[in-house]
């Protein structure tokens, strides 16, 4: 039976990856900082799908804890056939508004962990001539929306490079580039996204299903939905001054302003008759 290791597996896309992989008969190694939630999720998955679920609590921004996960990927007996590098989070505020320690910790999770775990997994998989690495990137990597976007640009380019290096080895590397997905990601970052049109959102089950299909066929880039493939291609080939103008770090401020304007227009269309507005002389 195949085994998958999923980082950031207690929420969002990571949790959906865990459930879908268990549903297709994969044993799991689940990695997350939240040990209590990690154990709760593992018990639920075991009860439903009857697969083996191993828990590995780890903060991937901590080098010693990251090394434990890397060592697990090199186990020659209980081998890992699929690595899903999913762990990540956003920070609220502009680059200069957030402390540098928080930036460094975020980049250790978004970039260094991907580098270290991909290296450990791919080297071991190449020896067996079988396996796959799936790195969760983002279409934000084609934009100029701050350090998070820059880190995702790195993940995409790194995965493309790894995929080329692995050609002919029986091992593949795939980067998942979703757009806006309905998960806890933005809520945890303290970002209210109600200014975005409903059509821009994707559902996590669909994104994960497409990512696993693309990984199974060895695709290098997985961009779910035609609308986001089109948006990604536009962002990739558009003149950089235009990309900067549309996706500069103050995009969230503009989104909030749009949300407020929309709420005001909606309120102005309502014909409200509250009790305190009653004309007693009528």
C-alpha positions as CSV (number, residue, x, y, z in Angstrom):
1,X,0.0,0.0,0.0
2,X,1.3,3.5,-0.9
3,X,2.1,6.0,1.9
4,X,1.9,9.8,1.7
5,X,3.4,12.4,4.0
6,X,1.4,15.6,4.2
7,X,2.6,18.8,6.0
8,X,0.1,21.3,7.3
9,X,-2.4,18.5,7.4
10,X,-4.9,19.7,10.1
11,X,-6.6,22.4,8.1
12,X,-7.3,23.8,4.7
13,X,-5.9,22.0,1.6
14,X,-3.6,19.8,3.8
15,X,-6.6,18.4,5.6
16,X,-8.4,17.8,2.3
17,X,-5.3,16.1,0.9
18,X,-5.2,13.8,4.0
19,X,-8.9,12.7,3.5
20,X,-8.7,12.2,-0.2
21,X,-5.5,10.2,0.0
22,X,-6.9,8.0,2.7
23,X,-10.0,7.6,0.6
24,X,-7.9,6.1,-2.2
25,X,-6.2,3.7,0.2
26,X,-3.0,5.6,1.1
27,X,-1.5,5.2,4.5
28,X,-0.6,8.5,5.9
29,X,2.1,10.4,7.8
30,X,0.5,13.6,9.0
31,X,2.7,16.6,10.0
32,X,1.4,19.7,11.9
33,X,2.3,22.1,14.7
34,X,-1.0,21.5,16.5
35,X,-0.5,18.1,18.2
36,X,-3.9,17.9,19.7
37,X,-5.7,18.6,16.5
38,X,-3.3,16.3,14.6
39,X,-4.2,13.4,16.8
40,X,-7.9,14.2,16.5
41,X,-7.8,14.3,12.7
42,X,-5.8,11.0,12.6
43,X,-8.3,9.2,14.7
44,X,-11.2,10.4,12.5
45,X,-9.4,9.3,9.3
46,X,-8.6,5.9,10.8
47,X,-12.2,5.3,11.8
48,X,-13.6,6.1,8.4
49,X,-11.0,4.7,6.0
50,X,-9.2,2.0,8.0
51,X,-5.8,3.1,6.9
52,X,-2.6,3.4,8.9
53,X,-2.1,7.0,10.1
54,X,1.1,8.1,11.7
55,X,1.3,11.5,13.4
56,X,4.5,13.6,13.5
57,X,4.1,16.9,15.4
58,X,6.5,19.5,14.1
59,X,7.0,23.2,13.6
60,X,8.7,23.3,10.2
61,X,10.2,26.7,10.9
62,X,12.3,25.0,13.7
63,X,15.4,23.4,12.1
64,X,15.6,20.5,14.6
65,X,11.9,19.6,14.2
66,X,12.2,20.0,10.4
67,X,15.1,17.6,10.4
68,X,13.0,14.9,12.2
69,X,10.5,15.1,9.3
70,X,13.3,14.9,6.8
71,X,14.7,11.8,8.5
72,X,11.2,10.2,8.4
73,X,11.2,10.7,4.6
74,X,14.3,8.6,4.2
75,X,13.1,5.5,6.1
76,X,13.9,2.5,3.9
77,X,11.3,0.3,5.5
78,X,8.1,2.4,6.1
79,X,8.8,4.3,2.9
80,X,7.0,7.4,1.8
81,X,5.8,7.3,-1.9
82,X,4.2,10.8,-2.1
83,X,5.4,14.0,-0.3
84,X,2.9,16.8,-0.1
85,X,4.6,20.0,0.9
86,X,1.5,22.0,1.9
87,X,2.4,23.8,5.2
88,X,2.2,27.6,5.1
89,X,0.4,30.7,6.4
90,X,0.0,34.3,5.6
91,X,0.9,37.4,7.6
92,X,-1.4,40.4,8.1
93,X,0.2,43.7,7.2
94,X,2.7,45.2,4.8
95,X,6.4,44.2,4.8
96,X,7.4,47.1,7.0
97,X,4.5,46.7,9.4
98,X,5.5,43.1,10.4
99,X,8.5,42.3,12.5
100,X,11.4,40.8,10.7
101,X,11.4,37.7,13.0
102,X,7.9,36.9,11.8
103,X,9.0,37.2,8.2
104,X,11.9,34.9,8.7
105,X,9.8,32.3,10.4
106,X,7.3,32.4,7.6
107,X,9.9,32.0,4.9
108,X,11.5,29.1,6.8
109,X,8.1,27.4,6.6
110,X,7.3,28.4,3.0
111,X,10.7,27.9,1.4
112,X,13.4,26.3,3.5
113,X,11.0,23.4,4.6
114,X,10.1,22.8,1.0
115,X,13.8,22.7,0.0
116,X,14.8,20.4,2.8
117,X,11.9,18.0,2.6
118,X,12.0,17.8,-1.2
119,X,15.7,17.0,-1.1
120,X,15.3,14.2,1.5
121,X,12.2,12.7,-0.3
122,X,13.5,12.9,-3.9
123,X,16.9,11.4,-3.1
124,X,15.3,8.5,-1.4
125,X,12.7,8.0,-4.1
126,X,15.3,8.1,-6.9
127,X,17.0,5.2,-5.3
128,X,13.8,3.2,-5.6
129,X,13.0,4.8,-9.0
130,X,9.5,5.5,-7.8
131,X,7.7,8.4,-6.1
132,X,6.3,11.9,-6.4
133,X,6.7,15.3,-4.8
134,X,3.8,17.7,-4.7
135,X,4.6,21.3,-3.6
136,X,1.7,23.6,-2.9
137,X,2.6,26.9,-4.5
138,X,0.2,29.7,-5.6
139,X,-0.7,31.9,-8.5
140,X,0.3,34.7,-6.1
141,X,3.8,33.8,-7.2
142,X,3.1,35.5,-10.5
143,X,2.2,38.7,-8.7
144,X,4.1,41.3,-6.7
145,X,2.0,41.0,-3.5
146,X,4.8,41.0,-0.9
147,X,7.1,38.3,0.6
148,X,4.4,35.6,0.5
149,X,4.1,36.0,-3.3
150,X,7.9,36.0,-3.6
151,X,8.1,32.8,-1.7
152,X,5.5,31.1,-3.9
153,X,7.4,32.3,-7.0
154,X,10.4,30.5,-5.6
155,X,8.4,27.3,-4.9
156,X,7.1,27.2,-8.5
157,X,10.5,27.8,-10.1
158,X,12.2,25.3,-7.7
159,X,9.6,22.6,-8.5
160,X,10.0,23.1,-12.2
161,X,13.7,22.8,-11.9
162,X,13.4,19.7,-9.7
163,X,11.0,18.2,-12.2
164,X,13.5,18.6,-15.0
165,X,16.3,17.1,-12.9
166,X,14.1,14.1,-12.1
167,X,13.3,13.2,-15.7
168,X,13.9,9.6,-16.4
169,X,14.3,8.6,-12.8
170,X,10.7,7.4,-12.2
171,X,10.1,10.2,-9.8
172,X,8.1,13.3,-10.5
173,X,7.7,16.8,-9.1
174,X,4.5,18.9,-9.4
175,X,3.7,22.4,-8.2
176,X,0.0,23.2,-7.4
177,X,-0.9,26.8,-8.2
178,X,-4.4,27.4,-6.9
179,X,-6.1,30.8,-6.8
180,X,-8.5,31.7,-4.0
181,X,-9.7,28.6,-2.2
182,X,-12.3,28.4,0.5
183,X,-10.2,27.3,3.5
184,X,-9.1,28.7,6.9
185,X,-6.1,30.3,5.3
186,X,-7.3,33.9,5.1
187,X,-9.2,33.7,8.4
188,X,-6.1,32.6,10.2
189,X,-4.1,35.5,8.6
190,X,-6.8,37.9,9.9
191,X,-7.8,38.8,6.3
192,X,-11.4,39.5,5.5
193,X,-11.9,38.6,1.8
194,X,-15.6,39.4,1.4
195,X,-14.7,42.0,-1.2
196,X,-13.9,39.3,-3.7
197,X,-16.6,38.2,-6.1
198,X,-18.0,34.7,-5.4
199,X,-16.8,33.5,-8.9
200,X,-13.2,33.9,-7.9
201,X,-13.4,31.2,-5.2
202,X,-12.6,27.5,-5.6
203,X,-13.6,24.7,-3.3
204,X,-10.9,22.7,-1.6
205,X,-12.1,19.2,-2.6
206,X,-12.0,20.2,-6.3
207,X,-8.5,21.7,-6.0
208,X,-7.1,18.7,-4.3
209,X,-8.7,16.2,-6.6
210,X,-7.3,18.0,-9.7
211,X,-3.8,18.3,-8.0
212,X,-3.7,14.6,-7.3
213,X,-4.8,13.7,-10.9
214,X,-2.1,16.0,-12.3
215,X,0.5,14.5,-10.0
216,X,-0.5,11.0,-11.0
217,X,0.1,11.8,-14.6
218,X,3.4,13.6,-13.9
219,X,2.3,17.1,-14.8
220,X,4.8,19.8,-13.7
221,X,2.3,22.5,-13.0
222,X,-1.3,22.0,-11.8
223,X,-3.6,25.0,-12.1
224,X,-7.2,24.0,-11.3
225,X,-10.0,25.6,-13.4
226,X,-9.9,27.3,-16.8
227,X,-10.3,30.8,-15.3
228,X,-7.2,30.5,-13.2
229,X,-5.2,28.9,-16.0
230,X,-6.1,31.9,-18.0
231,X,-5.3,34.3,-15.2
232,X,-2.0,32.6,-14.6
233,X,-1.0,32.8,-18.2
234,X,-1.9,36.5,-18.3
235,X,0.1,37.2,-15.2
236,X,3.1,35.4,-16.6
237,X,3.3,37.2,-19.9
238,X,1.9,40.6,-19.0
239,X,4.3,43.6,-18.8
240,X,5.7,43.8,-15.3
241,X,4.7,47.4,-14.8
242,X,1.1,46.4,-15.4
243,X,1.5,43.4,-13.0
244,X,2.9,45.7,-10.4
245,X,0.1,48.2,-10.8
246,X,-2.6,45.5,-10.4
247,X,-1.0,43.3,-7.7
248,X,1.1,45.7,-5.5
249,X,1.3,45.0,-1.8
250,X,-1.6,47.3,-1.1
251,X,-4.1,45.1,-2.9
252,X,-5.7,44.1,0.4
253,X,-6.4,47.7,1.3
254,X,-8.1,48.2,-2.1
255,X,-10.1,45.0,-1.6
256,X,-11.4,46.2,1.8
257,X,-12.3,49.6,0.3
258,X,-14.2,47.8,-2.4
259,X,-16.0,45.7,0.2
260,X,-17.1,48.9,2.2
261,X,-18.3,50.6,-1.0
262,X,-20.3,47.5,-1.9
263,X,-21.9,47.4,1.6
264,X,-22.8,51.1,1.4
265,X,-24.5,50.7,-2.0
266,X,-26.4,47.7,-0.8
267,X,-27.6,49.5,2.3
268,X,-28.7,52.6,0.3
269,X,-31.0,50.4,-1.9
270,X,-32.9,49.1,1.2
271,X,-36.0,50.9,2.2
272,X,-35.8,50.5,6.0
273,X,-38.5,51.5,8.4
274,X,-37.1,51.1,11.9
275,X,-39.4,51.8,14.9
276,X,-37.4,54.9,15.9
277,X,-38.1,56.3,12.4
278,X,-41.9,56.2,12.8
279,X,-43.8,59.4,12.2
280,X,-46.0,59.6,15.3
281,X,-47.9,62.6,13.9
282,X,-49.2,60.6,11.0
